[in-house]
């Protein structure tokens, strides 16, 4: 029974919309993405520090985050989806 409850809770968590603003994430990702600014805003401090230390994963991680943002697959630290406004 606990596995069923855990699965249902995880499923519901994946469908929640984030409180974070997509446009703010976009601007931070373009302007400060190589320094982890977008990940800090989303609450993922560990990933933000890792991006900061590696210059956005040698710019590859920075580019991947931009793609994830445009295909509406970027999540905040709580696992909630940042909703694209268009």
DSSP file (Angstrom, degrees, kcal/mol; ACC not computed):
  #  RESIDUE AA STRUCTURE BP1 BP2  ACC     N-H-->O    O-->H-N    N-H-->O    O-->H-N    TCO  KAPPA ALPHA  PHI   PSI    X-CA   Y-CA   Z-CA
    1    1 A X     >        0   0    0      0, 0.0     4,-1.9     0, 0.0     5,-0.2   0.000 360.0 360.0 360.0 -37.7    0.0    0.0    0.0
    2    2 A X  H  >  +     0   0    0      1,-0.2     4,-2.7     2,-0.2     5,-0.2   0.858 360.0  54.8 -65.6 -34.3    2.8    2.4    0.8
    3    3 A X  H  > S+     0   0    0      2,-0.2     4,-2.5     1,-0.2    -1,-0.2   0.897 107.6  50.0 -64.5 -38.8    4.3    2.0   -2.7
    4    4 A X  H  > S+     0   0    0      2,-0.2     4,-2.3     1,-0.2    -2,-0.2   0.906 112.3  46.8 -65.6 -41.1    1.0    2.9   -4.3
    5    5 A X  H  X S+     0   0    0     -4,-1.9     4,-2.5     2,-0.2    -2,-0.2   0.908 112.9  49.4 -66.8 -42.1    0.8    6.1   -2.1
    6    6 A X  H  X S+     0   0    0     -4,-2.7     4,-2.4     2,-0.2    -2,-0.2   0.901 111.8  48.9 -64.2 -40.7    4.4    7.0   -2.9
    7    7 A X  H  X S+     0   0    0     -4,-2.5     4,-2.4     2,-0.2    -2,-0.2   0.922 112.6  47.3 -64.2 -44.3    3.8    6.5   -6.6
    8    8 A X  H  X S+     0   0    0     -4,-2.3     4,-2.3     2,-0.2    -2,-0.2   0.897 111.9  50.4 -65.4 -40.1    0.6    8.6   -6.5
    9    9 A X  H  X S+     0   0    0     -4,-2.5     4,-2.2     2,-0.2    -1,-0.2   0.913 111.5  48.3 -63.9 -42.9    2.3   11.4   -4.5
   10   10 A X  H  X S+     0   0    0     -4,-2.4     4,-1.8     2,-0.2    -2,-0.2   0.894 110.8  51.4 -64.7 -39.5    5.2   11.4   -7.0
   11   11 A X  H  X S+     0   0    0     -4,-2.4     4,-0.7     1,-0.2    -2,-0.2   0.912 111.6  46.3 -64.1 -43.2    2.8   11.6   -9.9
   12   12 A X  H >< S+     0   0    0     -4,-2.3     3,-0.7     1,-0.2     4,-0.5   0.882 109.7  54.8 -66.9 -37.6    0.9   14.5   -8.4
   13   13 A X  H >< S+     0   0    0     -4,-2.2     3,-1.0     1,-0.2    -1,-0.2   0.878 103.1  56.5 -64.3 -37.3    4.1   16.3   -7.6
   14   14 A X  H 3< S+     0   0    0     -4,-1.8    -1,-0.2     1,-0.2    67,-0.2   0.726 105.5  51.5 -67.4 -21.9    5.3   16.1  -11.3
   15   15 A X  T << S+     0   0    0     -4,-0.7    -1,-0.2    -3,-0.7    -2,-0.2   0.497  84.4 109.0 -96.1  -3.2    2.1   17.8  -12.5
   16   16 A X    <   -     0   0    0     -3,-1.0    65,-2.1    -4,-0.5     2,-0.3  -0.465  67.6-126.3 -74.5 144.3    2.3   20.9  -10.2
   17   17 A X  B     -a   81   0A   0     63,-0.2    65,-0.2    -2,-0.2     2,-0.1  -0.697  25.6-118.4 -88.0 141.8    3.2   24.2  -11.7
   18   18 A X        -     0   0    0     63,-3.3    65,-0.3    -2,-0.3    -1,-0.1  -0.397   5.9-134.5 -76.5 154.8    6.0   26.1  -10.1
   19   19 A X  S    S+     0   0    0     -2,-0.1    -1,-0.1     2,-0.1     2,-0.1   0.596  76.9 106.0 -79.6 -13.6    5.6   29.5   -8.5
   20   20 A X  S    S-     0   0    0      1,-0.1     2,-0.4    22,-0.1    63,-0.3  -0.397  77.3-115.9 -73.6 145.9    8.7   30.7  -10.4
   21   21 A X     >  -     0   0    0      1,-0.1     4,-2.0    -2,-0.1     5,-0.2  -0.686  11.9-146.7 -86.1 128.2    8.3   33.0  -13.4
   22   22 A X  H  > S+     0   0    0     -2,-0.4     4,-2.5    61,-0.4    -1,-0.1   0.884  98.7  53.4 -61.1 -41.0    9.4   31.6  -16.7
   23   23 A X  H  > S+     0   0    0      2,-0.2     4,-2.6     1,-0.2    -1,-0.2   0.872 107.7  50.2 -65.5 -37.2   10.5   35.0  -18.0
   24   24 A X  H  > S+     0   0    0      2,-0.2     4,-2.6     1,-0.2     5,-0.2   0.919 111.6  48.6 -65.4 -42.8   12.8   35.5  -15.0
   25   25 A X  H  X S+     0   0    0     -4,-2.0     4,-2.4     2,-0.2    -2,-0.2   0.909 111.8  50.6 -62.3 -41.3   14.3   32.1  -15.5
   26   26 A X  H  X S+     0   0    0     -4,-2.5     4,-2.5     2,-0.2     5,-0.2   0.947 112.2  44.8 -62.0 -49.9   14.8   32.9  -19.2
   27   27 A X  H  X S+     0   0    0     -4,-2.6     4,-2.8     1,-0.2     5,-0.4   0.918 116.0  47.1 -62.6 -43.9   16.6   36.2  -18.5
   28   28 A X  H  X S+     0   0    0     -4,-2.6     4,-2.5    -5,-0.2    10,-0.4   0.879 111.7  51.6 -65.5 -36.6   18.7   34.8  -15.8
   29   29 A X  H  X S+     0   0    0     -4,-2.4     4,-1.0    -5,-0.2    -2,-0.2   0.913 115.1  40.9 -67.5 -42.0   19.6   31.8  -17.9
   30   30 A X  H  < S+     0   0    0     -4,-2.5     4,-0.2    -5,-0.2    -2,-0.2   0.944 126.8  32.6 -69.6 -47.5   20.7   34.0  -20.9
   31   31 A X  H  < S+     0   0    0     -4,-2.8    -3,-0.2    -5,-0.2    -2,-0.2   0.899 140.4  11.1 -79.9 -42.2   22.5   36.6  -18.8
   32   32 A X  H ><>S+     0   0    0     -4,-2.5     5,-2.5    -5,-0.4     3,-1.1   0.165  88.1 113.9-126.0  17.5   23.9   34.6  -15.9
   33   33 A X  G ><5S+     0   0    0     -4,-1.0     3,-1.2     1,-0.3     6,-0.2   0.849  75.8  56.4 -62.4 -36.0   23.3   30.9  -16.9
   34   34 A X  G 3 5S+     0   0    0      1,-0.3    22,-0.7    -4,-0.2    -1,-0.3   0.721 110.4  46.9 -69.3 -18.2   27.1   30.2  -17.2
   35   35 A X  G < 5S-     0   0    0     -3,-1.1    17,-0.3    20,-0.2    -1,-0.3   0.350 121.0-107.5-101.4   3.9   27.4   31.3  -13.5
   36   36 A X  T <>5S+     0   0    0     -3,-1.2     4,-2.4    -4,-0.3    -3,-0.2   0.619  72.9 140.5  84.1  13.3   24.4   29.3  -12.3
   37   37 A X  H  ><S+     0   0    0     -5,-2.5     4,-1.9    -9,-0.2    -4,-0.2   0.865  71.9  50.3 -58.3 -38.5   22.1   32.3  -11.8
   38   38 A X  H  > S+     0   0    0    -10,-0.4     4,-1.8     2,-0.2    -1,-0.2   0.902 111.3  47.7 -67.6 -40.7   19.1   30.5  -13.2
   39   39 A X  H  4>S+     0   0    0      2,-0.2     5,-2.2     1,-0.2     4,-0.5   0.860 109.5  53.1 -70.1 -35.2   19.7   27.4  -10.9
   40   40 A X  H ><5S+     0   0    0     -4,-2.4     3,-1.1     1,-0.2    -1,-0.2   0.928 109.7  49.2 -62.7 -43.5   20.1   29.7   -7.9
   41   41 A X  H 3<5S+     0   0    0     -4,-1.9    -2,-0.2     1,-0.3    -1,-0.2   0.874 108.3  53.4 -62.6 -37.6   16.8   31.3   -8.7
   42   42 A X  T 3<5S-     0   0    0     -4,-1.8    35,-2.4    -5,-0.1    -1,-0.3   0.554 120.2-110.5 -76.2  -6.5   15.1   27.9   -9.0
   43   43 A X  T < 5S+     0   0    0     -3,-1.1     2,-1.3    -4,-0.5     3,-0.2   0.502  80.2 127.4  92.7   4.6   16.4   27.0   -5.6
   44   44 A X     >< +     0   0    0     -5,-2.2     4,-2.3     1,-0.2    -1,-0.1  -0.654  25.6 166.3 -94.3  79.1   18.9   24.4   -6.7
   45   45 A X  H  > S+     0   0    0     -2,-1.3     4,-2.4     1,-0.2    -1,-0.2   0.846  71.8  53.6 -68.0 -34.9   21.9   25.8   -4.9
   46   46 A X  H  > S+     0   0    0      2,-0.2     4,-2.0     1,-0.2    -1,-0.2   0.928 112.6  43.5 -64.7 -44.9   24.1   22.7   -5.4
   47   47 A X  H  > S+     0   0    0      2,-0.2     4,-2.5     1,-0.2    -2,-0.2   0.858 112.1  55.0 -68.1 -34.6   23.5   22.7   -9.2
   48   48 A X  H  X S+     0   0    0     -4,-2.3     4,-2.2     2,-0.2    -2,-0.2   0.916 109.2  46.4 -63.3 -43.2   24.1   26.5   -9.2
   49   49 A X  H  X S+     0   0    0     -4,-2.4     4,-2.5     2,-0.2    -2,-0.2   0.885 111.9  51.4 -66.1 -38.4   27.4   26.1   -7.5
   50   50 A X  H  X S+     0   0    0     -4,-2.0     4,-1.4     2,-0.2     7,-0.3   0.905 111.4  47.0 -65.7 -40.8   28.4   23.3   -9.8
   51   51 A X  H  <>S+     0   0    0     -4,-2.5     5,-3.2     1,-0.2     6,-0.4   0.888 112.2  51.3 -65.4 -38.3   27.5   25.5  -12.8
   52   52 A X  H ><5S+     0   0    0     -4,-2.2     3,-0.8   -17,-0.3    -2,-0.2   0.909 110.4  48.0 -64.0 -42.5   29.4   28.3  -11.3
   53   53 A X  H 3<5S+     0   0    0     -4,-2.5    -1,-0.2     1,-0.2    -2,-0.2   0.765 119.4  38.3 -71.1 -25.8   32.5   26.2  -10.8
   54   54 A X  T 3X5S-     0   0    0     -4,-1.4     4,-2.8    -5,-0.2    -1,-0.2   0.228 110.8-111.9-110.8  13.9   32.5   24.8  -14.3
   55   55 A X  H <>5S-     0   0    0     -3,-0.8     4,-1.6    -4,-0.4    -3,-0.2   0.949  86.9 -39.9  52.8  52.6   31.4   27.9  -16.3
   56   56 A X  H  4XS-     0   0    0     -5,-3.2     6,-1.8   -22,-0.7     5,-1.2   0.855 112.7 -55.2  68.9  35.7   28.0   26.4  -17.1
   57   57 A X  H >45S-     0   0    0     -6,-0.4     3,-1.5    -7,-0.3     4,-0.4   0.926 107.4 -50.1  62.0  43.7   29.5   22.9  -17.7
   58   58 A X  H 3<5S-     0   0    0     -4,-2.8    -1,-0.2     1,-0.3    -2,-0.2   0.886 104.1 -61.6  55.9  41.4   31.9   24.5  -20.3
   59   59 A X  T 3X5S+     0   0    0     -4,-1.6     4,-1.6    -5,-0.2    -1,-0.3   0.231 127.9  94.7  72.6 -10.2   28.9   26.2  -21.9
   60   60 A X  H <>5S+     0   0    0     -3,-1.5     4,-2.5     2,-0.2    -3,-0.2   0.914  85.5  45.6 -74.5 -43.1   27.2   22.8  -22.7
   61   61 A X  H  ><S+     0   0    0     -5,-1.2     4,-2.5    -4,-0.4    -4,-0.2   0.882 111.1  54.7 -66.1 -38.1   25.1   22.7  -19.6
   62   62 A X  H  > S+     0   0    0     -6,-1.8     4,-1.6     1,-0.2    -1,-0.2   0.923 111.0  44.6 -60.5 -44.8   24.1   26.3  -20.1
   63   63 A X  H  X S+     0   0    0     -4,-1.6     4,-2.1    -7,-0.3    -2,-0.2   0.891 111.5  53.2 -67.0 -40.2   22.9   25.5  -23.6
   64   64 A X  H  X S+     0   0    0     -4,-2.5     4,-2.7     1,-0.2    -2,-0.2   0.889 106.9  52.5 -62.9 -39.4   21.1   22.4  -22.4
   65   65 A X  H  X S+     0   0    0     -4,-2.5     4,-2.2     2,-0.2    -1,-0.2   0.878 107.7  51.6 -65.0 -37.0   19.3   24.4  -19.8
   66   66 A X  H  X S+     0   0    0     -4,-1.6     4,-2.0     2,-0.2    -2,-0.2   0.916 111.1  47.4 -64.4 -42.2   18.1   26.9  -22.5
   67   67 A X  H  X S+     0   0    0     -4,-2.1     4,-2.0     2,-0.2    -2,-0.2   0.935 111.8  50.1 -63.8 -45.7   16.8   24.0  -24.6
   68   68 A X  H  <>S+     0   0    0     -4,-2.7     5,-3.0     1,-0.2     6,-0.4   0.878 109.2  53.1 -59.4 -37.9   15.0   22.5  -21.5
   69   69 A X  H ><5S+     0   0    0     -4,-2.2     3,-0.9     1,-0.2    -1,-0.2   0.914 110.7  45.7 -64.3 -42.6   13.5   25.8  -20.8
   70   70 A X  H 3<5S+     0   0    0     -4,-2.0    -2,-0.2     1,-0.2    -1,-0.2   0.782 111.7  50.2 -75.6 -26.5   12.1   26.2  -24.3
   71   71 A X  T 3<5S-     0   0    0     -4,-2.0    -1,-0.2    -5,-0.2    -2,-0.2   0.285 116.3-115.0 -93.6  12.5   10.7   22.7  -24.5
   72   72 A X  T < 5S+     0   0    0     -3,-0.9    -3,-0.2    -5,-0.2    -2,-0.1   0.899  81.5 119.1  62.1  47.2    9.0   23.2  -21.1
   73   73 A X      < +     0   0    0     -5,-3.0     2,-0.4    -6,-0.1    -4,-0.2   0.096  33.9 115.7-127.3  21.8   11.0   20.7  -19.1
   74   74 A X        -     0   0    0     -6,-0.4     8,-2.6     8,-0.3     2,-0.3  -0.805  44.1-166.0 -98.4 135.7   12.8   22.8  -16.5
   75   75 A X  B     -B   81   0A   0     -2,-0.4     6,-0.2     6,-0.2     2,-0.1  -0.838  14.8-127.3-119.5 153.1   11.8   22.2  -12.8
   76   76 A X    >   -     0   0    0      4,-2.5     3,-1.7    -2,-0.3   -33,-0.2  -0.217  47.1 -83.3 -85.0-174.6   12.4   24.1   -9.6
   77   77 A X  T 3  S+     0   0    0    -35,-2.4   -34,-0.1     1,-0.3    -1,-0.1   0.752 129.7  55.6 -65.2 -24.6   14.0   22.6   -6.5
   78   78 A X  T 3  S-     0   0    0    -36,-0.2    -1,-0.3     2,-0.1     3,-0.1   0.492 119.4-108.6 -84.9  -3.5   10.7   21.2   -5.4
   79   79 A X  S <  S+     0   0    0     -3,-1.7     2,-0.3     1,-0.3    -2,-0.1   0.512  72.2 142.4  88.3   5.7   10.3   19.3   -8.7
   80   80 A X        -     0   0    0    -63,-0.1    -4,-2.5     1,-0.1     2,-0.3  -0.592  54.6-112.3 -83.2 143.0    7.5   21.6   -9.9
   81   81 A X  B     -aB  17  75A   0    -65,-2.1   -63,-3.3    -2,-0.3     2,-0.7  -0.557  18.7-130.7 -78.1 130.2    7.4   22.5  -13.6
   82   82 A X        -     0   0    0     -8,-2.6    -8,-0.3    -2,-0.3     2,-0.3  -0.737  32.6-130.9 -79.1 115.4    8.2   26.1  -14.6
   83   83 A X        -     0   0    0     -2,-0.7   -61,-0.4   -63,-0.3     2,-0.3  -0.520   8.2-132.5 -78.3 129.4    5.3   26.8  -16.9
   84   84 A X        -     0   0    0     -2,-0.3    -1,-0.1     1,-0.1   -14,-0.0  -0.629  11.0-142.3 -76.4 133.8    6.1   28.4  -20.3
   85   85 A X              0   0    0     -2,-0.3    -1,-0.1     1,-0.2    -2,-0.0   0.524 360.0 360.0 -79.3  -3.7    3.7   31.4  -21.0
   86   86 A X              0   0    0      0, 0.0    -1,-0.2     0, 0.0    -2,-0.0   0.361 360.0 360.0-132.6 360.0    3.4   30.7  -24.7
